[in-house]
Amino acid sequence: MKQPPGQYRQAPERGPRALQTGT
């Protein structure tokens, strides 16, 4: 949850996975 937006945008392949980790 404290991950920077860079990592969340660096995982375009894991669209659904990035959302779960971002949330």
C-alpha distance matrix in Angstrom:
0.0 3.8 5.4 8.5 10.1 12.7 11.1 10.2 13.9 15.3 15.0 17.4 19.1 16.3 16.0 15.3 13.1 11.0 10.5 9.6 6.9 5.8 6.2
3.8 0.0 3.8 6.5 9.2 11.5 10.6 10.8 14.1 15.2 15.9 18.6 20.6 18.2 18.2 18.1 15.8 13.2 13.3 13.0 9.9 8.4 9.7
5.4 3.8 0.0 3.8 6.6 8.1 6.8 7.6 10.8 11.5 12.4 15.3 17.3 15.3 15.6 16.1 13.7 10.8 11.8 12.0 8.6 7.3 10.0
8.5 6.5 3.8 0.0 3.8 5.3 5.9 7.0 9.1 10.2 12.1 14.6 17.2 15.9 15.9 17.1 15.3 11.8 12.9 14.2 11.1 9.0 12.0
10.1 9.2 6.6 3.8 0.0 3.8 5.5 5.0 6.1 8.4 10.3 12.0 15.1 14.2 13.5 15.2 14.1 10.4 11.2 13.4 11.1 8.4 11.5
12.7 11.5 8.1 5.3 3.8 0.0 3.8 5.5 5.2 5.8 8.8 10.9 13.9 13.7 13.8 16.1 14.7 11.1 13.0 15.2 12.7 10.8 14.4
11.1 10.6 6.8 5.9 5.5 3.8 0.0 3.8 5.4 4.8 6.5 9.6 11.9 11.0 11.8 13.8 11.8 8.5 11.1 12.7 9.8 9.0 12.8
10.2 10.8 7.6 7.0 5.0 5.5 3.8 0.0 3.8 5.6 5.8 7.9 10.5 9.2 9.0 10.8 9.4 5.7 7.7 9.9 7.9 6.4 10.0
13.9 14.1 10.8 9.1 6.1 5.2 5.4 3.8 0.0 3.8 5.4 6.1 9.6 9.7 9.1 12.0 11.5 8.1 10.0 12.9 11.5 9.9 13.3
15.3 15.2 11.5 10.2 8.4 5.8 4.8 5.6 3.8 0.0 3.8 5.9 8.5 9.2 10.1 13.1 11.8 9.0 11.9 14.3 12.4 11.8 15.4
15.0 15.9 12.4 12.1 10.3 8.8 6.5 5.8 5.4 3.8 0.0 3.8 5.3 5.4 6.9 9.7 8.4 6.3 9.7 11.8 10.5 10.7 14.1
17.4 18.6 15.3 14.6 12.0 10.9 9.6 7.9 6.1 5.9 3.8 0.0 3.8 5.5 5.4 9.1 9.4 7.7 10.1 12.9 12.7 12.4 15.4
19.1 20.6 17.3 17.2 15.1 13.9 11.9 10.5 9.6 8.5 5.3 3.8 0.0 3.8 5.6 8.7 8.7 8.6 11.3 13.3 13.4 14.2 16.8
16.3 18.2 15.3 15.9 14.2 13.7 11.0 9.2 9.7 9.2 5.4 5.5 3.8 0.0 3.8 5.6 4.9 5.5 8.3 9.7 10.0 11.3 13.7
16.0 18.2 15.6 15.9 13.5 13.8 11.8 9.0 9.1 10.1 6.9 5.4 5.6 3.8 0.0 3.8 5.5 5.3 6.4 8.9 10.1 10.4 12.3
15.3 18.1 16.1 17.1 15.2 16.1 13.8 10.8 12.0 13.1 9.7 9.1 8.7 5.6 3.8 0.0 3.8 5.6 5.3 6.5 8.9 9.9 10.8
13.1 15.8 13.7 15.3 14.1 14.7 11.8 9.4 11.5 11.8 8.4 9.4 8.7 4.9 5.5 3.8 0.0 3.8 5.3 5.2 6.3 8.5 9.9
11.0 13.2 10.8 11.8 10.4 11.1 8.5 5.7 8.1 9.0 6.3 7.7 8.6 5.5 5.3 5.6 3.8 0.0 3.8 5.5 5.1 5.8 8.4
10.5 13.3 11.8 12.9 11.2 13.0 11.1 7.7 10.0 11.9 9.7 10.1 11.3 8.3 6.4 5.3 5.3 3.8 0.0 3.8 5.5 4.9 6.0
9.6 13.0 12.0 14.2 13.4 15.2 12.7 9.9 12.9 14.3 11.8 12.9 13.3 9.7 8.9 6.5 5.2 5.5 3.8 0.0 3.8 5.5 5.2
6.9 9.9 8.6 11.1 11.1 12.7 9.8 7.9 11.5 12.4 10.5 12.7 13.4 10.0 10.1 8.9 6.3 5.1 5.5 3.8 0.0 3.8 5.4
5.8 8.4 7.3 9.0 8.4 10.8 9.0 6.4 9.9 11.8 10.7 12.4 14.2 11.3 10.4 9.9 8.5 5.8 4.9 5.5 3.8 0.0 3.7
6.2 9.7 10.0 12.0 11.5 14.4 12.8 10.0 13.3 15.4 14.1 15.4 16.8 13.7 12.3 10.8 9.9 8.4 6.0 5.2 5.4 3.7 0.0
